């Protein structure tokens, strides 16, 4: 048997919640403290309900407010309804907490930055499972049930909460000894070398062009991912142009030489999350990855 509710006949849920709280504790002031609103707000909501139903719902009795017979019936029904709503939301939140965290990242960021560090998150949070979803395309956080996406760019994505994670200015790198000399003052000094670039983005081509290198006049080899162009540079096949966070570990270890760095870049890796969603596991991951970025 189905039931169709005429929502135009239903008063404000905020007012109903305020009345249920006042009826339960027998005081506008105590209800206001429970709801973190003012005494006047609770009283106004109750009076609005009484006007809506054209019925007295609560009366003063000594120092307390008590429900009338009509108010008591409404308060009991609301208490049952809010209990059912609370149970349903708790059940959904519990299921969300039990499923793996779904983290969408670019393949290069996953391989070169996240995976070498993710063990630290598992050590801190052994109770949380993480599903890493690599991909280069944009994702729909809601439709794809993604908890966190790490994306590369200038920001400004609509429909998501976004915060910068790591500045991602470009750096030109090559195997040690591939480029003779000690200092590269500008990219134009590297004209004539083979350039290694990620074929998924045009940021690298734009950057070298602003430093006097026309990619159309140079030998450029493109790869499906930044990780492949990095590995080609390690093998001595040319000069790779990559986001700095993807090669810092290699540079520190001496496996690659940083030839020239971009400064004051507008591009960065960003954390994207769905607005208005409460998720303790997601927030734990976001706090952890931000700490990793700072160190």
Secondary structure, DSSP 8 states (H G I E B T S, - for coil): ------GGGS--HHHHHHHHHHHHHT-HHHHHHHHTS-HHHHHHHHHHHHHHHTS--EEEETTEEEE-HHHHHHHHHHHHHHHHHHHHHHHHHHHHHHS-EEEEE-HHHIIIIIHHHHHHHHHH-TT--EEEEE-SS---TTTTT-SEEEEEES---TTSEEEEEEE--EEEEE-TTSS-SS---SGGGGTTS-EEEETT-SHHHHHHHTTT--GGGS-EEEESSHHHHHHHHHTTS-EEEEEGGGTHHHHHTTSSEEEEE--S-S-EEEEEE-TT---HHHHHHHHHHHHHHH-
